[in-house]
Amino acid sequence: MKISMPRKLRQTVLPLLAALIWGTAFVMQKGNTAGALTFNAARSLIAFLFLLPVILLFTKGDLKHILSENTKEDTKTLWLGGFLCGLMLASATFLQQYGLDHGTEAGKAGFLTAMYMVLVPVFGLLLHKKTGFRVWICVFIAAAGLYFLSIRRDLSFRSSDLFIAPCAVLFAVQILLIDRFSVHCSPIRLSCIQFLTSFVLSGVFAPLLETPVISGLYENTGQILYLGILSSGVAYTLQMISLRPETVALPDGSLKTVSSDREMTVVSILLSMESVFSVIAGALILHERLSLREYFGCGLMFAAVLISQLPDRKKEKQRHLKIDG
């Protein structure tokens, strides 16, 4: 199952759309009364069920390969990648939801979560991935923005903030896992298995670590449907599509994966715009207010995104891996 669209569209519009959905989702996560794990199990189940008919739509009703690829090797890769991504997702969303449930504002949670944007190129160095100088400038500008928005003048966090901050590490690892596995399998199938894994893990630990409140799920039906269908089913799939490397045909008929570490970092910066959208949504819907210092942080973050999108002077072939022949 292939999804074809211009690379520029895939790597700019799609991550921004995902960021918009995620940003408004922070508002939906406030007011949860069902417990963090129970809430996340429900939204993951909705996402999984939503993506199943989407896969059938793209495969023209091919039930045989709804959660498998054409070869056994690619199917094993699909399920391994889906499990690892789901493990990271379940852990990250638990920490995020727990922090929101215990007092962190929606806008603040958005910017703390967006720290993964800084960590992606840093972790990428450990995998011998190179990133251009201009992108590093954007990363440091955005990190400064996150500092002004998240850290108080006395250099302290709220206790609930300390639960959300580590989820950025897990989201950064998830992005690198997507970059690793999505080239070998369908991004929608990968996303679907990711949510199945998140549902199972959250569902198993929910009765062990908290007291599931079924009435809370009923009270939050609208929020769960929004998070399950749009924030999870749609936005995370857009994330996988935008991060998927491009495959080109060589003169000899073979295929070669063409990826750019710069482009992966830029996509992660665009995805982190969820932080700006979360502040806007928090102010408009929840009437949250930021200080001048925090708005300055938003401005720096937005500037980093704009700079990252300036046209590159290098030719297209210099922004891809060299293809011999």
N, C-alpha and C positions, 0 to 999 in steps of 0.2 A: 504494500500500500504506500504510494508515493504522493506527496503534496507538493505541487509545483507552483512557484510564484517567484517574481523577481527577487534577487538576493537583497537589494536595498530595502524593499518593502518588508521582507521577512525579518530583517535585522534592525529596523527602525520603528515602523508602525506597529508591528505585532508586540514587541516588548513594551512600548508605551501604552498600548491598549491593556496589556496584562497589568502594568503598573497602576493604571487608573482603576481597574477592577479591584486590585489588592488594596489600594489606598482607601477606597470606600468600604472595603470589607472590615477594616479595623473598627469602624463605627458599629457594624453589625455584630462584632464580637463582644462589644461592651454590653453589660447587663445579663450575661450568661448565668443561669441558675442551676445548670444541670451537672456541673463538675467539668473540669477541663478535659479529662480523658473521655468521658462520656460524650461531651459535646463534639470533640474531634472525631470520635468513632462514628457518630451520626453523620457528620458532614462528609467524611471519607466514604461511607457507604453510599450516600447520595451521589457523590462524584463517580464512583465505580459503576453504579447502575446507569447513570447518565451517559457515560462513555461507551458502554456496550452497544447501544443502537447506533451511536455515531460511527463506531468501527464497522458495523454491518452496512451502514450507508456508503462508506467509502470503499468497502470490499464487495459491494453489490450482493449482500446477503450471504457471504461465504462463511457459514457457521464453523466449518472445519478449521479455519485459520483465524478465528476471532481473537484468540489469545496465543497464537503461535505464528512463527515465520515459515518460510518455504523450506528451510533446511533445519535439521536437528541442531546443528551447531549454532545457527542464528537464534533458534528458539531457546536454547540454553542461555545464550547471551542475553536475550530479552528478559527471561525470568530472573537471572542473576542481577541484571541492572535494575529491574523493577523492584526487586527486594531491597537492594542497597539504597536506592533512591527513596523507597518507602520508609525504610528504617530512619534515614536522616530526616525525612519529612515529618514522621510521627513524633520524633524526639523534639524537633524544632517547634512544631506547632503546639505541642504540649507546654513547653516553656513559655512560648508567646502568650498562649491563652491563660496560663496560670498568672502571669504578670498582669495582664489586663483585668482578670477577675479580682486582683488584689490591689488595684488602685492606679496603675499606670494609665495616663491619658492615651486616647487613640492616636493623636498626633505624635506624642513622644514615642509610643511603641513603634510607629512607622519608621521613625528615624533611627531608633536603636536597632531595629531589624535590618535596616539598609546598610549597616556596617559590613554586611557580606560583600558589598561592592568593593570595599577596601581590601578585604581578605582574599578575594578571588585571584588577583594578580600576584599577591604575596605567596599564596599556596601554589600558584602556577610555577613559581620559580623553583619550588622543590621538585616539580615534574619536568624541569628543564624547558619551560615555556618562556619565550622572550616577549617582552611588551615594549612598545615604542615609548620614547621619552615624553611625548606630548600626553599620552594616556596616563603616565605616572604623574604628570603635573595635575591632570584632572582628578586623579585619585586623591592626591594630597589636598587639593582645594576642597573636594567633597568631604574628606576626613575633618578638615577644619570646620566645615559647615556643621557636621555632626557633633563636633565638640561644643560649638556655641549653642546648639539646640538642645543637647542632652545633658551637658555637665553644668551643675550650678557653680556660682562664683566661688563657693567654698570647696569646690572639687568633690562634692558628694552626689550620690545617687539616692533615689528612693529605694527602699528594700525590694519593692516589686520590680524596679528597673533591673535589678541584678539577676532576675530570672529571665528577662527578655534578652539582655545583652548576649549571653552565650548562644542563643539560637542563631545569631548571625554566623557563627563558626559552622554550625551544622548546615545552614543554607548555602554557605560558600562551598562546602564539601559536596553538597547535592548538585550544584551547578557544574562542578568539575566531573562528577559522575555522569551527568547528562551528556556533557561534551565527549566523554569516553565511550558511552554505550549507544547513544542515539544514531551514530553512523552505521551501526550494524542492524538496526531494527526500526520498526515504525514508531515515531514519537507518540502517536495516540495510544498504541498498544502499551508502550512503555509507561505512559502516564496512567493508564487504566490499572496496570499491575501495581504501580506505585501506590495508588489509593486503596487497592485491595489489601496490600501489605499494611498500610497505615491503619485501615479499619480493623484488621485482625489484631495487630499489636496494641492499639488503643483499647479495643474491646476486651482483650485478655487482662490488661493491667488495670482497667477501670474499677472492677469490683475488689481488686487487691489494695489499691492505693486511695480510693475514695468511695463514697456511698452514692452510687448512681441515683439520680432523681429523675424518674420517668416524667413526672409532671413538669419538670424543668424543660425537657425536650418538647413537650406540647406547647409550653409557653413561648418557646423560641423557635417554633416551626418556620416562620418566615425567614429568620436569620439563618437557620440551618439550610434551608432550600437555596438561599442566595449564595451562601458560602460553598455549599456542595456543588451547585450547578455552575455558577459564574466564577467565583474565586478559585475553586478547586478544579472542576471539570474543564472549564474554558481557559482560564488564565494560566494554569500550570501546563496545559497542553500548548498554548501559545508560547510559553517559555521554552518548552522542549523543541518546538519547530524553529524558533528564532536562534537557538543555540546549536542546531544540528549543522555539522560541516557539510559543504557542498561536494558532490561527487561528479567528476567530469570524465569523459571518454578520451582515451589516448589514441594516437594514430594507429596503434596495433590492435585496437578494439578492446583493450583492457580498461578497467576503471581505476581511478585514483582519487583518493580523498584530498580535497583542497580546503585547508582551514587556515585561519589567521588568528593568532593569539591576541592581536590588537582588536580584531572584531569581536572576539569573545568577551574581552574586557569592556569594550564600548557597550555591548548588549547588556552586560551586567550593570553598567552605570545607568542605562536607560530603564532597566527593570527596577533599580533602586529609586526611581522617581516616585514609586509608591509612597515614599516618605513625605514628599511635597503634597501629593494628593490626600494623604491621611490627615495632614494638618488642615487643609482646606475643608475636607469633609467633617472633621471634628469641630471646626469653628462654625460651619453652616448648620450642621445637624445637632451636635451635642453642645453647642455654644461654648466650646473650649476656647480660651484666650491665651495667646503667647505674648511673651515680653519682647521688647525691641531687640534684645540680644538673640532671642530665639528666631525672630524673623530674619535677622542678619544671617543666621546659620542657614535658613531656607534659601536666601539669596545666593550664598556661596555654593550650595548644592546645585541650584539651577544653573549657575554659571559654569560649573564643571561639566554639566550635561551639554550645554551649548558649545563649549570649546571642543568637547570630544566629537562633535558632529561637524566641525568645520571641514571643508574639502581637503583631502590629502593630496599633496603635490606629486607624490610618487605615482607612477603608472599602475594600472590594475595588476599587471603581472608581478610588480614588485611588492604588492600587498598580499600575494598568495605564495604558497610554497612553489618552488620552481618545478616545472614539469618538463622533463627531458623529452626531446623529440618533437 
